[in-house]
Amino acid sequence: MDRDAYVEKMKAKLDEWNAEIDKLQAQLKVAQAENKANYEKHLAEMRGQRDEAQARMKEAQAASDAAWDDMRKGMENAWEDIASSFQKAWSRFR
């Protein structure tokens, strides 16, 4: 996968995650007091993972073609780890 396609894939996933975070934020507003702390904890975790993914995307965008070839595998592994963590956090709300 070339860098531009990879970055577009990352952008689409980040948009999806932002929508999920927005849904949880709306649920937080109506949650009972005892659940709010739990929602806030998981939202903070998800935001942190999203922010890490955004940083990785910016690294990919800034990489030269030669650097991209060298860093692609590491980026893909990091992205998979972040995506897995995000989905685990999201599954706690389903």
DSSP file (Angstrom, degrees, kcal/mol; ACC not computed):
  #  RESIDUE AA STRUCTURE BP1 BP2  ACC     N-H-->O    O-->H-N    N-H-->O    O-->H-N    TCO  KAPPA ALPHA  PHI   PSI    X-CA   Y-CA   Z-CA
    1    1 A M              0   0    0      0, 0.0     2,-0.1     0, 0.0    71,-0.0   0.000 360.0 360.0 360.0 132.2    0.0    0.0    0.0
    2    2 A D     >  -     0   0    0      1,-0.1     4,-2.3     4,-0.0     5,-0.2  -0.329 360.0-104.8 -79.0 167.3    1.4    3.4   -0.9
    3    3 A R  H  > S+     0   0    0      1,-0.2     4,-2.8     2,-0.2     5,-0.2   0.893 117.0  51.5 -60.8 -45.0    1.7    6.2    1.6
    4    4 A D  H  > S+     0   0    0      1,-0.2     4,-2.2     2,-0.2    -1,-0.2   0.909 112.1  46.3 -62.0 -42.5   -1.2    8.3    0.2
    5    5 A A  H  > S+     0   0    0      2,-0.2     4,-2.2     1,-0.2    -1,-0.2   0.897 113.0  50.9 -65.6 -39.5   -3.6    5.3    0.3
    6    6 A Y  H  X S+     0   0    0     -4,-2.3     4,-2.3     2,-0.2    -2,-0.2   0.925 110.4  48.2 -63.8 -45.0   -2.4    4.4    3.8
    7    7 A V  H  X S+     0   0    0     -4,-2.8     4,-2.6     1,-0.2    -2,-0.2   0.899 110.9  51.0 -63.9 -40.8   -3.0    8.0    5.1
    8    8 A E  H  X S+     0   0    0     -4,-2.2     4,-2.3     2,-0.2    -1,-0.2   0.897 109.5  50.7 -63.1 -39.8   -6.4    8.1    3.5
    9    9 A K  H  X S+     0   0    0     -4,-2.2     4,-2.0     2,-0.2    -2,-0.2   0.914 111.5  48.3 -62.5 -42.7   -7.3    4.8    5.2
   10   10 A M  H  X S+     0   0    0     -4,-2.3     4,-2.6     2,-0.2    -2,-0.2   0.903 109.9  51.8 -64.8 -41.8   -6.1    6.3    8.5
   11   11 A K  H  X S+     0   0    0     -4,-2.6     4,-2.3     1,-0.2    -2,-0.2   0.915 109.2  50.1 -61.1 -43.4   -8.1    9.4    8.0
   12   12 A A  H  X S+     0   0    0     -4,-2.3     4,-1.9     1,-0.2    -1,-0.2   0.910 112.0  47.2 -62.7 -42.4  -11.3    7.4    7.4
   13   13 A K  H  X S+     0   0    0     -4,-2.0     4,-2.6     2,-0.2    -1,-0.2   0.900 110.6  52.1 -67.3 -40.0  -10.7    5.3   10.5
   14   14 A L  H  X S+     0   0    0     -4,-2.6     4,-2.6     2,-0.2    -2,-0.2   0.893 107.9  52.0 -62.7 -39.2  -10.0    8.5   12.6
   15   15 A D  H  X S+     0   0    0     -4,-2.3     4,-1.9     2,-0.2    -1,-0.2   0.905 110.0  49.4 -61.6 -40.6  -13.3   10.0   11.3
   16   16 A E  H  X S+     0   0    0     -4,-1.9     4,-2.0     2,-0.2    -2,-0.2   0.922 111.8  48.1 -63.9 -44.2  -15.1    6.8   12.4
   17   17 A W  H  X S+     0   0    0     -4,-2.6     4,-2.7     1,-0.2    -2,-0.2   0.891 108.2  54.3 -64.9 -39.6  -13.5    6.9   15.8
   18   18 A N  H  X S+     0   0    0     -4,-2.6     4,-2.3     1,-0.2    -1,-0.2   0.897 108.0  50.4 -61.0 -39.2  -14.4   10.6   16.2
   19   19 A A  H  X S+     0   0    0     -4,-1.9     4,-2.0     2,-0.2    -1,-0.2   0.903 110.7  48.9 -65.2 -40.7  -18.0    9.7   15.5
   20   20 A E  H  X S+     0   0    0     -4,-2.0     4,-2.2     2,-0.2    -2,-0.2   0.900 110.7  50.4 -65.8 -40.3  -17.9    7.0   18.1
   21   21 A I  H  X S+     0   0    0     -4,-2.7     4,-2.4     1,-0.2    -2,-0.2   0.907 108.9  52.3 -63.5 -40.9  -16.4    9.3   20.7
   22   22 A D  H  X S+     0   0    0     -4,-2.3     4,-2.0     2,-0.2    -2,-0.2   0.897 108.1  51.4 -61.7 -40.2  -19.1   11.9   19.9
   23   23 A K  H  X S+     0   0    0     -4,-2.0     4,-2.1     1,-0.2    -1,-0.2   0.924 111.5  46.9 -61.7 -44.1  -21.8    9.2   20.5
   24   24 A L  H  X S+     0   0    0     -4,-2.2     4,-2.4     1,-0.2    -2,-0.2   0.873 108.1  55.7 -66.6 -36.0  -20.2    8.3   23.9
   25   25 A Q  H  X S+     0   0    0     -4,-2.4     4,-1.3     1,-0.2    -1,-0.2   0.899 108.2  48.8 -61.8 -40.0  -20.0   12.0   24.8
   26   26 A A  H  X S+     0   0    0     -4,-2.0     4,-0.7     1,-0.2    -2,-0.2   0.899 110.9  49.9 -66.1 -40.6  -23.7   12.3   24.2
   27   27 A Q  H >X S+     0   0    0     -4,-2.1     4,-0.9     1,-0.2     3,-0.7   0.863 105.1  58.7 -65.1 -35.1  -24.4    9.2   26.3
   28   28 A L  H >< S+     0   0    0     -4,-2.4     3,-0.6     1,-0.2    -1,-0.2   0.872  97.4  60.5 -61.1 -37.5  -22.2   10.7   29.1
   29   29 A K  H 3< S+     0   0    0     -4,-1.3    -1,-0.2     1,-0.2    -2,-0.2   0.800 114.2  34.6 -62.4 -28.9  -24.4   13.7   29.3
   30   30 A V  H << S+     0   0    0     -4,-0.7    -1,-0.2    -3,-0.7    -2,-0.2   0.454  92.7 115.2-105.8  -1.5  -27.4   11.5   30.2
   31   31 A A  S << S-     0   0    0     -4,-0.9     5,-0.1    -3,-0.6     2,-0.0  -0.313  73.2-103.7 -68.9 150.4  -25.6    8.9   32.3
   32   32 A Q    >>  -     0   0    0      1,-0.1     4,-1.4     3,-0.0     3,-1.2  -0.342  38.2-101.7 -69.1 157.9  -26.3    8.6   35.9
   33   33 A A  H 3> S+     0   0    0      1,-0.3     4,-0.8     2,-0.2     3,-0.3   0.846 120.1  53.6 -52.5 -42.7  -23.8   10.0   38.3
   34   34 A E  H 34 S+     0   0    0      1,-0.2     4,-0.5     2,-0.2    -1,-0.3   0.799 111.7  45.7 -68.0 -26.4  -22.2    6.6   39.2
   35   35 A N  H <> S+     0   0    0     -3,-1.2     4,-2.6     1,-0.2    -1,-0.2   0.700  94.9  77.4 -86.3 -20.4  -21.7    5.8   35.5
   36   36 A K  H  X S+     0   0    0     -4,-1.4     4,-3.0    -3,-0.3     5,-0.2   0.899  91.8  51.5 -59.8 -42.7  -20.2    9.2   34.6
   37   37 A A  H  X S+     0   0    0     -4,-0.8     4,-2.2     1,-0.2    -1,-0.2   0.899 111.2  48.9 -61.5 -39.5  -16.8    8.5   36.1
   38   38 A N  H  > S+     0   0    0     -4,-0.5     4,-2.2     2,-0.2     5,-0.2   0.926 112.7  47.2 -65.3 -45.3  -16.6    5.2   34.1
   39   39 A Y  H  X S+     0   0    0     -4,-2.6     4,-2.9     1,-0.2     5,-0.2   0.932 112.0  50.5 -60.3 -46.2  -17.6    6.9   30.9
   40   40 A E  H  X S+     0   0    0     -4,-3.0     4,-2.3    -5,-0.2    -1,-0.2   0.890 109.5  51.1 -62.2 -40.0  -15.1    9.7   31.4
   41   41 A K  H  X S+     0   0    0     -4,-2.2     4,-1.9    -5,-0.2    -1,-0.2   0.943 114.4  42.4 -61.6 -48.9  -12.3    7.2   32.1
   42   42 A H  H  X S+     0   0    0     -4,-2.2     4,-2.6     1,-0.2    -2,-0.2   0.866 112.5  53.5 -70.0 -35.9  -13.0    5.3   28.9
   43   43 A L  H  X S+     0   0    0     -4,-2.9     4,-2.8    -5,-0.2    -1,-0.2   0.920 108.4  50.3 -63.2 -41.8  -13.5    8.4   26.8
   44   44 A A  H  X S+     0   0    0     -4,-2.3     4,-2.2    -5,-0.2    -2,-0.2   0.906 111.1  49.4 -61.6 -41.5  -10.1    9.7   28.0
   45   45 A E  H  X S+     0   0    0     -4,-1.9     4,-2.0     2,-0.2    -2,-0.2   0.923 112.6  46.9 -62.7 -44.9   -8.6    6.4   27.0
   46   46 A M  H  X S+     0   0    0     -4,-2.6     4,-2.6     1,-0.2    -2,-0.2   0.895 111.1  51.4 -66.6 -40.2  -10.2    6.4   23.6
   47   47 A R  H  X S+     0   0    0     -4,-2.8     4,-2.8     1,-0.2    -1,-0.2   0.906 108.6  52.1 -63.4 -40.2   -9.2   10.0   23.0
   48   48 A G  H  X S+     0   0    0     -4,-2.2     4,-2.1     2,-0.2    -1,-0.2   0.906 110.9  46.9 -61.8 -42.0   -5.6    9.2   23.9
   49   49 A Q  H  X S+     0   0    0     -4,-2.0     4,-2.2     2,-0.2    -2,-0.2   0.896 112.4  50.1 -66.9 -40.3   -5.6    6.3   21.4
   50   50 A R  H  X S+     0   0    0     -4,-2.6     4,-2.4     2,-0.2    -2,-0.2   0.923 110.3  50.4 -62.4 -43.5   -7.1    8.5   18.7
   51   51 A D  H  X S+     0   0    0     -4,-2.8     4,-2.0     1,-0.2    -2,-0.2   0.884 109.6  50.7 -63.2 -38.7   -4.5   11.2   19.4
   52   52 A E  H  X S+     0   0    0     -4,-2.1     4,-2.1     2,-0.2    -1,-0.2   0.908 110.1  50.2 -64.4 -41.0   -1.7    8.7   19.1
   53   53 A A  H  X S+     0   0    0     -4,-2.2     4,-2.3     1,-0.2    -2,-0.2   0.893 108.7  52.1 -63.9 -39.7   -3.2    7.5   15.8
   54   54 A Q  H  X S+     0   0    0     -4,-2.4     4,-2.2     2,-0.2    -1,-0.2   0.897 108.2  51.3 -63.3 -39.5   -3.3   11.1   14.5
   55   55 A A  H  X S+     0   0    0     -4,-2.0     4,-2.0     1,-0.2    -2,-0.2   0.910 110.0  49.5 -63.4 -41.7    0.3   11.5   15.4
   56   56 A R  H  X S+     0   0    0     -4,-2.1     4,-2.2     1,-0.2    -2,-0.2   0.900 109.0  52.8 -63.5 -40.1    1.2    8.4   13.5
   57   57 A M  H  X S+     0   0    0     -4,-2.3     4,-2.4     1,-0.2    -2,-0.2   0.913 108.1  50.5 -61.9 -42.4   -0.8    9.6   10.5
   58   58 A K  H  X S+     0   0    0     -4,-2.2     4,-2.0     1,-0.2    -1,-0.2   0.875 108.3  52.9 -64.2 -37.0    1.1   12.9   10.5
   59   59 A E  H  X S+     0   0    0     -4,-2.0     4,-1.1     2,-0.2    -1,-0.2   0.921 110.1  48.2 -61.3 -43.3    4.4   11.0   10.7
   60   60 A A  H  < S+     0   0    0     -4,-2.2     3,-0.4     1,-0.2    -2,-0.2   0.901 111.2  50.2 -64.5 -40.9    3.3    9.0    7.6
   61   61 A Q  H  < S+     0   0    0     -4,-2.4    -1,-0.2     1,-0.2    -2,-0.2   0.871 112.9  46.3 -64.9 -36.5    2.3   12.2    5.8
   62   62 A A  H  < S+     0   0    0     -4,-2.0    -1,-0.2    -5,-0.2    -2,-0.2   0.626  89.5 106.9 -83.3 -13.7    5.6   13.9    6.5
   63   63 A A  S  < S-     0   0    0     -4,-1.1     2,-0.0    -3,-0.4   -60,-0.0  -0.370  70.6-123.1 -70.4 141.4    7.8   10.9    5.5
   64   64 A S     >  -     0   0    0      1,-0.1     4,-3.0    -2,-0.1     5,-0.2  -0.317  33.0-102.0 -71.2 166.6    9.8   11.0    2.3
   65   65 A D  H  > S+     0   0    0      1,-0.2     4,-1.8     2,-0.2     5,-0.1   0.918 124.5  46.8 -58.9 -43.4    9.1    8.2   -0.2
   66   66 A A  H  > S+     0   0    0      1,-0.2     4,-1.3     2,-0.2    -1,-0.2   0.917 114.4  46.9 -65.6 -42.6   12.4    6.5    0.9
   67   67 A A  H  > S+     0   0    0      1,-0.2     4,-2.3     2,-0.2    -2,-0.2   0.881 107.5  58.2 -66.3 -37.4   11.6    6.9    4.6
   68   68 A W  H  X S+     0   0    0     -4,-3.0     4,-1.9     1,-0.2    -1,-0.2   0.918 102.8  52.6 -59.3 -43.9    8.1    5.7    4.0
   69   69 A D  H  < S+     0   0    0     -4,-1.8     4,-0.4     1,-0.2    -1,-0.2   0.889 113.1  45.1 -59.0 -38.6    9.3    2.4    2.6
   70   70 A D  H  < S+     0   0    0     -4,-1.3     4,-0.3     1,-0.2    -1,-0.2   0.852 120.8  37.2 -73.1 -35.4   11.5    1.9    5.7
   71   71 A M  H  X S+     0   0    0     -4,-2.3     4,-2.5     1,-0.2     5,-0.2   0.550  89.0  93.5 -97.8  -7.8    8.8    2.9    8.2
   72   72 A R  H  X S+     0   0    0     -4,-1.9     4,-2.7     1,-0.2     5,-0.2   0.896  86.1  48.0 -54.9 -48.6    5.7    1.3    6.6
   73   73 A K  H  > S+     0   0    0     -4,-0.4     4,-2.3     1,-0.2    -1,-0.2   0.921 113.6  47.3 -63.0 -44.5    5.8   -2.0    8.5
   74   74 A G  H  > S+     0   0    0     -4,-0.3     4,-2.5     1,-0.2    -1,-0.2   0.893 112.4  50.4 -62.8 -39.4    6.3   -0.3   11.9
   75   75 A M  H  X S+     0   0    0     -4,-2.5     4,-2.8     2,-0.2    -2,-0.2   0.912 109.7  50.3 -64.6 -42.5    3.5    2.1   11.2
   76   76 A E  H  X S+     0   0    0     -4,-2.7     4,-2.3    -5,-0.2    -2,-0.2   0.913 112.1  47.2 -63.8 -41.8    1.2   -0.7   10.2
   77   77 A N  H  X S+     0   0    0     -4,-2.3     4,-2.1     2,-0.2    -2,-0.2   0.926 113.7  47.7 -65.0 -44.4    2.0   -2.6   13.4
   78   78 A A  H  X S+     0   0    0     -4,-2.5     4,-2.5     1,-0.2    -2,-0.2   0.919 111.4  51.1 -62.4 -43.0    1.5    0.5   15.5
   79   79 A W  H  X S+     0   0    0     -4,-2.8     4,-2.9     1,-0.2     5,-0.2   0.914 108.9  50.7 -61.6 -43.4   -1.8    1.3   13.8
   80   80 A E  H  X S+     0   0    0     -4,-2.3     4,-2.3     1,-0.2    -1,-0.2   0.899 110.7  49.5 -61.9 -40.7   -3.1   -2.2   14.4
   81   81 A D  H  X S+     0   0    0     -4,-2.1     4,-2.2     2,-0.2    -2,-0.2   0.920 113.1  46.1 -63.6 -44.3   -2.2   -2.0   18.1
   82   82 A I  H  X S+     0   0    0     -4,-2.5     4,-2.6     2,-0.2    -2,-0.2   0.929 112.8  49.9 -64.7 -45.3   -3.9    1.4   18.5
   83   83 A A  H  X S+     0   0    0     -4,-2.9     4,-2.4     1,-0.2    -2,-0.2   0.900 110.6  50.2 -61.1 -41.5   -7.0    0.2   16.6
   84   84 A S  H  X S+     0   0    0     -4,-2.3     4,-2.1    -5,-0.2    -1,-0.2   0.918 111.5  47.7 -63.7 -43.5   -7.3   -2.9   18.7
   85   85 A S  H  X S+     0   0    0     -4,-2.2     4,-2.2     2,-0.2    -2,-0.2   0.904 111.6  50.6 -64.0 -41.3   -7.0   -0.9   21.9
   86   86 A F  H  X S+     0   0    0     -4,-2.6     4,-2.6     1,-0.2    -2,-0.2   0.925 110.5  48.8 -62.3 -44.9   -9.6    1.6   20.7
   87   87 A Q  H  X S+     0   0    0     -4,-2.4     4,-2.4     2,-0.2    -1,-0.2   0.865 109.1  53.1 -65.9 -35.7  -12.0   -1.2   19.8
   88   88 A K  H  X S+     0   0    0     -4,-2.1     4,-0.8     2,-0.2    -1,-0.2   0.928 111.6  45.7 -63.3 -44.0  -11.5   -2.8   23.2
   89   89 A A  H >< S+     0   0    0     -4,-2.2     3,-0.7     1,-0.2     4,-0.3   0.914 113.5  49.8 -64.3 -41.9  -12.4    0.4   24.9
   90   90 A W  H >< S+     0   0    0     -4,-2.6     3,-1.8     1,-0.2     4,-0.4   0.872 102.5  61.6 -64.2 -37.8  -15.4    1.0   22.6
   91   91 A S  H >< S+     0   0    0     -4,-2.4     3,-0.8     1,-0.3    -1,-0.2   0.745  90.2  69.1 -65.0 -21.9  -16.7   -2.6   23.3
   92   92 A R  T << S+     0   0    0     -4,-0.8    -1,-0.3    -3,-0.7    -2,-0.2   0.704 100.2  49.4 -66.9 -18.1  -17.1   -1.7   27.0
   93   93 A F  T <         0   0    0     -3,-1.8    -1,-0.2    -4,-0.3    -2,-0.2   0.541 360.0 360.0 -98.0  -9.2  -19.9    0.6   26.0
   94   94 A R    <         0   0    0     -3,-0.8    -1,-0.2    -4,-0.4    -2,-0.1   0.469 360.0 360.0 -82.4 360.0  -21.9   -1.8   23.8
